[in-house]
Amino acid sequence: MVRSATDAPFRRRRRLRWYAGRAPVYAPLTFEALSIAFFAVLTVSAPWTPAPRDRRRRAMLVFVAVAAVIAAVAYALPLSARVWLGHAYLVAGYRLPALLVARIADPGSRIPDPGPFESWLIRTDERWFPLHATPPTWAAHILELSYLFCYVLVPAAFVFIWMNASTAHLDRFWTAVLLAGFACYGLLPWLVSPPPRARRTGSVDTAGGLRRLNLRILDRASHGFNTFPSGHVAVSLAAACAVLALSWPAGLVALVAAAAIAAGAVAGRYHYIIDVMAGALIGVTACRLT
């Protein structure tokens, strides 16, 4: 039977299942090599961070161990399992650079006065974003809900590509997403500041329960520092662009979700506006490079 052009998704799914059933490829995929390189760079650069010496040593041991585990996984597990581990590498890339941060303040203590970098962020925010404006309650709810998409967009984009494309597409997807995320997260040890919500409250309090939910998630899952550029915006936009390259309708939906995340990040004071703009630039650039 001759299949029509409309059967292309079927052929791609069949090709993915064929790849998944083969023996493991004994070489890292591009996104795995990128992850190993990221933790290797963190290891090499750790001595030049402002963290205390004992913390730098512990962080270096962690980075080496993570890179070794990724390399071992690349040579041990089948492709069907390895493509799912990009989620874990993204989370590790977000959390582990915080090991090299000299803490801003101990829990419960007063946040110190802004340093030069944070002062620049604040000045830029005040110039470009009307912080005195209070959104209506309905708008505050929408913006807080939009920010919650940052936890959903990358997994949803991955599942879409996993269902409709080949392992090569999945490798390019994770390469773009991880490149965008690592470019943001890797700067944390040198560009440290508390998130803007730590110093300013008020206009977003009208969001009620959604606001409390976002803050609860951040309290449990975040390292508590502001990332410059915004990693959430960067990886969301990179994921959306990867979906757009495969399907225009799905890609446009993903781009709208990424834009909503960016708007929610600024309006909810989860990020400074310059964080979001720089993150968007990195997300698009990462996708174009892959």
Contacts in CASP RR format, 6 or more apart in sequence:
PFRMAT RR
TARGET T0000
AUTHOR 0000-0000-0000
METHOD contacts of the structure
MODEL  1
MVRSATDAPFRRRRRLRWYAGRAPVYAPLTFEALSIAFFAVLTVSAPWTP
APRDRRRRAMLVFVAVAAVIAAVAYALPLSARVWLGHAYLVAGYRLPALL
VARIADPGSRIPDPGPFESWLIRTDERWFPLHATPPTWAAHILELSYLFC
YVLVPAAFVFIWMNASTAHLDRFWTAVLLAGFACYGLLPWLVSPPPRARR
TGSVDTAGGLRRLNLRILDRASHGFNTFPSGHVAVSLAAACAVLALSWPA
GLVALVAAAAIAAGAVAGRYHYIIDVMAGALIGVTACRLT
3 10 0 8 1.000
3 11 0 8 1.000
9 163 0 8 1.000
9 164 0 8 1.000
12 164 0 8 1.000
12 165 0 8 1.000
12 166 0 8 1.000
13 163 0 8 1.000
13 164 0 8 1.000
15 166 0 8 1.000
16 162 0 8 1.000
16 165 0 8 1.000
16 166 0 8 1.000
16 167 0 8 1.000
19 79 0 8 1.000
19 80 0 8 1.000
19 166 0 8 1.000
19 167 0 8 1.000
20 78 0 8 1.000
20 79 0 8 1.000
20 80 0 8 1.000
20 167 0 8 1.000
21 78 0 8 1.000
21 79 0 8 1.000
21 80 0 8 1.000
22 78 0 8 1.000
22 79 0 8 1.000
23 78 0 8 1.000
24 75 0 8 1.000
24 76 0 8 1.000
24 77 0 8 1.000
24 78 0 8 1.000
24 79 0 8 1.000
24 82 0 8 1.000
25 79 0 8 1.000
26 75 0 8 1.000
27 74 0 8 1.000
27 75 0 8 1.000
28 36 0 8 1.000
28 70 0 8 1.000
28 71 0 8 1.000
28 74 0 8 1.000
29 74 0 8 1.000
29 79 0 8 1.000
29 82 0 8 1.000
29 83 0 8 1.000
29 167 0 8 1.000
29 171 0 8 1.000
29 174 0 8 1.000
30 171 0 8 1.000
30 172 0 8 1.000
30 175 0 8 1.000
30 290 0 8 1.000
31 86 0 8 1.000
31 89 0 8 1.000
31 171 0 8 1.000
31 174 0 8 1.000
31 175 0 8 1.000
31 178 0 8 1.000
32 70 0 8 1.000
32 71 0 8 1.000
32 73 0 8 1.000
32 74 0 8 1.000
32 82 0 8 1.000
32 89 0 8 1.000
34 175 0 8 1.000
34 178 0 8 1.000
34 179 0 8 1.000
34 182 0 8 1.000
35 67 0 8 1.000
35 70 0 8 1.000
35 86 0 8 1.000
35 89 0 8 1.000
35 178 0 8 1.000
35 182 0 8 1.000
36 67 0 8 1.000
36 70 0 8 1.000
36 71 0 8 1.000
38 93 0 8 1.000
38 178 0 8 1.000
38 182 0 8 1.000
38 186 0 8 1.000
39 63 0 8 1.000
39 64 0 8 1.000
39 66 0 8 1.000
39 67 0 8 1.000
39 70 0 8 1.000
39 93 0 8 1.000
39 96 0 8 1.000
40 63 0 8 1.000
40 67 0 8 1.000
42 59 0 8 1.000
42 63 0 8 1.000
42 96 0 8 1.000
42 97 0 8 1.000
42 100 0 8 1.000
42 186 0 8 1.000
43 60 0 8 1.000
43 63 0 8 1.000
43 64 0 8 1.000
43 67 0 8 1.000
45 189 0 8 1.000
46 56 0 8 1.000
46 59 0 8 1.000
46 60 0 8 1.000
46 63 0 8 1.000
46 100 0 8 1.000
47 56 0 8 1.000
49 56 0 8 1.000
49 100 0 8 1.000
49 101 0 8 1.000
49 189 0 8 1.000
49 190 0 8 1.000
50 102 0 8 1.000
50 189 0 8 1.000
50 190 0 8 1.000
51 59 0 8 1.000
51 99 0 8 1.000
51 100 0 8 1.000
51 101 0 8 1.000
51 102 0 8 1.000
51 189 0 8 1.000
52 102 0 8 1.000
55 99 0 8 1.000
55 100 0 8 1.000
56 100 0 8 1.000
58 99 0 8 1.000
59 96 0 8 1.000
59 99 0 8 1.000
59 100 0 8 1.000
62 96 0 8 1.000
62 99 0 8 1.000
63 96 0 8 1.000
66 92 0 8 1.000
66 96 0 8 1.000
70 89 0 8 1.000
73 82 0 8 1.000
73 85 0 8 1.000
74 82 0 8 1.000
77 85 0 8 1.000
79 167 0 8 1.000
83 162 0 8 1.000
83 167 0 8 1.000
83 170 0 8 1.000
83 171 0 8 1.000
83 174 0 8 1.000
86 174 0 8 1.000
86 177 0 8 1.000
86 178 0 8 1.000
87 154 0 8 1.000
87 155 0 8 1.000
87 158 0 8 1.000
89 174 0 8 1.000
89 178 0 8 1.000
90 154 0 8 1.000
90 177 0 8 1.000
90 178 0 8 1.000
90 181 0 8 1.000
90 235 0 8 1.000
93 181 0 8 1.000
93 182 0 8 1.000
93 185 0 8 1.000
93 186 0 8 1.000
94 181 0 8 1.000
94 185 0 8 1.000
94 223 0 8 1.000
94 227 0 8 1.000
94 231 0 8 1.000
95 223 0 8 1.000
97 185 0 8 1.000
97 186 0 8 1.000
97 188 0 8 1.000
97 189 0 8 1.000
98 188 0 8 1.000
98 223 0 8 1.000
98 224 0 8 1.000
98 225 0 8 1.000
100 188 0 8 1.000
100 189 0 8 1.000
101 188 0 8 1.000
101 189 0 8 1.000
101 192 0 8 1.000
101 223 0 8 1.000
101 225 0 8 1.000
102 192 0 8 1.000
104 111 0 8 1.000
104 112 0 8 1.000
104 192 0 8 1.000
104 193 0 8 1.000
104 194 0 8 1.000
104 225 0 8 1.000
105 111 0 8 1.000
105 112 0 8 1.000
111 194 0 8 1.000
111 198 0 8 1.000
111 199 0 8 1.000
114 122 0 8 1.000
114 193 0 8 1.000
114 199 0 8 1.000
115 193 0 8 1.000
117 191 0 8 1.000
117 192 0 8 1.000
117 193 0 8 1.000
117 228 0 8 1.000
118 193 0 8 1.000
118 194 0 8 1.000
121 193 0 8 1.000
121 196 0 8 1.000
121 226 0 8 1.000
121 228 0 8 1.000
121 272 0 8 1.000
121 274 0 8 1.000
121 275 0 8 1.000
122 196 0 8 1.000
122 199 0 8 1.000
122 272 0 8 1.000
124 272 0 8 1.000
124 273 0 8 1.000
124 274 0 8 1.000
125 131 0 8 1.000
125 196 0 8 1.000
125 272 0 8 1.000
125 273 0 8 1.000
125 274 0 8 1.000
128 273 0 8 1.000
128 274 0 8 1.000
129 266 0 8 1.000
129 273 0 8 1.000
131 200 0 8 1.000
131 203 0 8 1.000
132 203 0 8 1.000
133 203 0 8 1.000
134 202 0 8 1.000
134 203 0 8 1.000
134 206 0 8 1.000
135 143 0 8 1.000
135 203 0 8 1.000
135 204 0 8 1.000
135 206 0 8 1.000
135 267 0 8 1.000
136 206 0 8 1.000
137 206 0 8 1.000
137 207 0 8 1.000
140 203 0 8 1.000
140 204 0 8 1.000
140 206 0 8 1.000
140 207 0 8 1.000
140 208 0 8 1.000
140 211 0 8 1.000
140 267 0 8 1.000
141 207 0 8 1.000
141 208 0 8 1.000
141 210 0 8 1.000
143 204 0 8 1.000
143 207 0 8 1.000
143 263 0 8 1.000
143 264 0 8 1.000
143 267 0 8 1.000
143 268 0 8 1.000
144 204 0 8 1.000
144 207 0 8 1.000
144 208 0 8 1.000
144 210 0 8 1.000
144 211 0 8 1.000
144 213 0 8 1.000
144 214 0 8 1.000
144 264 0 8 1.000
144 268 0 8 1.000
145 210 0 8 1.000
146 257 0 8 1.000
146 260 0 8 1.000
146 261 0 8 1.000
146 263 0 8 1.000
146 264 0 8 1.000
147 214 0 8 1.000
147 261 0 8 1.000
147 264 0 8 1.000
147 265 0 8 1.000
147 268 0 8 1.000
147 270 0 8 1.000
148 210 0 8 1.000
148 213 0 8 1.000
148 214 0 8 1.000
149 236 0 8 1.000
149 257 0 8 1.000
149 260 0 8 1.000
149 261 0 8 1.000
150 232 0 8 1.000
150 233 0 8 1.000
150 236 0 8 1.000
150 261 0 8 1.000
150 265 0 8 1.000
151 217 0 8 1.000
153 236 0 8 1.000
153 239 0 8 1.000
153 240 0 8 1.000
153 254 0 8 1.000
153 257 0 8 1.000
153 258 0 8 1.000
153 261 0 8 1.000
154 177 0 8 1.000
154 235 0 8 1.000
154 236 0 8 1.000
154 239 0 8 1.000
156 254 0 8 1.000
157 173 0 8 1.000
157 239 0 8 1.000
157 240 0 8 1.000
157 242 0 8 1.000
157 243 0 8 1.000
157 254 0 8 1.000
158 170 0 8 1.000
158 173 0 8 1.000
158 174 0 8 1.000
158 239 0 8 1.000
160 243 0 8 1.000
160 246 0 8 1.000
160 247 0 8 1.000
160 250 0 8 1.000
161 169 0 8 1.000
161 170 0 8 1.000
161 173 0 8 1.000
161 242 0 8 1.000
161 243 0 8 1.000
161 246 0 8 1.000
162 170 0 8 1.000
164 246 0 8 1.000
164 247 0 8 1.000
165 246 0 8 1.000
169 246 0 8 1.000
172 242 0 8 1.000
172 290 0 8 1.000
173 239 0 8 1.000
173 242 0 8 1.000
175 290 0 8 1.000
176 238 0 8 1.000
176 239 0 8 1.000
176 241 0 8 1.000
176 242 0 8 1.000
176 283 0 8 1.000
176 286 0 8 1.000
176 287 0 8 1.000
176 289 0 8 1.000
176 290 0 8 1.000
177 235 0 8 1.000
177 238 0 8 1.000
177 239 0 8 1.000
177 242 0 8 1.000
177 286 0 8 1.000
179 238 0 8 1.000
179 286 0 8 1.000
179 289 0 8 1.000
179 290 0 8 1.000
180 231 0 8 1.000
180 234 0 8 1.000
180 235 0 8 1.000
180 237 0 8 1.000
180 238 0 8 1.000
180 279 0 8 1.000
180 282 0 8 1.000
180 283 0 8 1.000
180 285 0 8 1.000
180 286 0 8 1.000
180 287 0 8 1.000
181 231 0 8 1.000
181 234 0 8 1.000
181 235 0 8 1.000
181 238 0 8 1.000
181 282 0 8 1.000
181 286 0 8 1.000
183 229 0 8 1.000
183 234 0 8 1.000
183 282 0 8 1.000
183 286 0 8 1.000
184 227 0 8 1.000
184 228 0 8 1.000
184 229 0 8 1.000
184 230 0 8 1.000
184 231 0 8 1.000
184 234 0 8 1.000
184 279 0 8 1.000
184 282 0 8 1.000
185 227 0 8 1.000
185 231 0 8 1.000
187 227 0 8 1.000
187 228 0 8 1.000
187 229 0 8 1.000
188 225 0 8 1.000
188 227 0 8 1.000
191 228 0 8 1.000
192 225 0 8 1.000
193 225 0 8 1.000
193 226 0 8 1.000
193 228 0 8 1.000
194 224 0 8 1.000
194 225 0 8 1.000
194 226 0 8 1.000
195 224 0 8 1.000
195 225 0 8 1.000
195 226 0 8 1.000
195 269 0 8 1.000
195 270 0 8 1.000
195 271 0 8 1.000
196 226 0 8 1.000
196 269 0 8 1.000
196 270 0 8 1.000
196 271 0 8 1.000
196 272 0 8 1.000
197 204 0 8 1.000
197 215 0 8 1.000
197 268 0 8 1.000
197 269 0 8 1.000
197 270 0 8 1.000
200 269 0 8 1.000
204 211 0 8 1.000
204 267 0 8 1.000
204 268 0 8 1.000
204 269 0 8 1.000
205 211 0 8 1.000
207 268 0 8 1.000
211 268 0 8 1.000
214 270 0 8 1.000
218 224 0 8 1.000
218 270 0 8 1.000
226 271 0 8 1.000
226 272 0 8 1.000
226 275 0 8 1.000
227 271 0 8 1.000
227 275 0 8 1.000
228 272 0 8 1.000
228 274 0 8 1.000
228 275 0 8 1.000
228 278 0 8 1.000
229 275 0 8 1.000
229 276 0 8 1.000
229 277 0 8 1.000
229 278 0 8 1.000
229 279 0 8 1.000
229 281 0 8 1.000
229 282 0 8 1.000
230 262 0 8 1.000
230 265 0 8 1.000
230 271 0 8 1.000
230 275 0 8 1.000
230 276 0 8 1.000
230 278 0 8 1.000
230 279 0 8 1.000
231 279 0 8 1.000
231 282 0 8 1.000
232 261 0 8 1.000
232 265 0 8 1.000
232 270 0 8 1.000
232 271 0 8 1.000
233 258 0 8 1.000
233 261 0 8 1.000
233 262 0 8 1.000
233 265 0 8 1.000
233 271 0 8 1.000
233 275 0 8 1.000
233 276 0 8 1.000
233 279 0 8 1.000
233 280 0 8 1.000
233 283 0 8 1.000
234 279 0 8 1.000
234 280 0 8 1.000
234 282 0 8 1.000
234 283 0 8 1.000
234 286 0 8 1.000
235 283 0 8 1.000
236 257 0 8 1.000
236 258 0 8 1.000
236 261 0 8 1.000
236 262 0 8 1.000
237 255 0 8 1.000
237 258 0 8 1.000
237 262 0 8 1.000
237 279 0 8 1.000
237 280 0 8 1.000
237 283 0 8 1.000
237 284 0 8 1.000
237 287 0 8 1.000
238 283 0 8 1.000
238 284 0 8 1.000
238 286 0 8 1.000
238 287 0 8 1.000
239 254 0 8 1.000
239 258 0 8 1.000
240 251 0 8 1.000
240 254 0 8 1.000
240 255 0 8 1.000
240 257 0 8 1.000
240 258 0 8 1.000
241 255 0 8 1.000
241 283 0 8 1.000
241 284 0 8 1.000
241 287 0 8 1.000
241 288 0 8 1.000
242 287 0 8 1.000
243 250 0 8 1.000
243 251 0 8 1.000
243 254 0 8 1.000
244 250 0 8 1.000
244 251 0 8 1.000
244 252 0 8 1.000
244 254 0 8 1.000
244 255 0 8 1.000
245 287 0 8 1.000
262 276 0 8 1.000
262 280 0 8 1.000
264 270 0 8 1.000
265 271 0 8 1.000
265 275 0 8 1.000
265 276 0 8 1.000
266 272 0 8 1.000
266 273 0 8 1.000
266 276 0 8 1.000
END
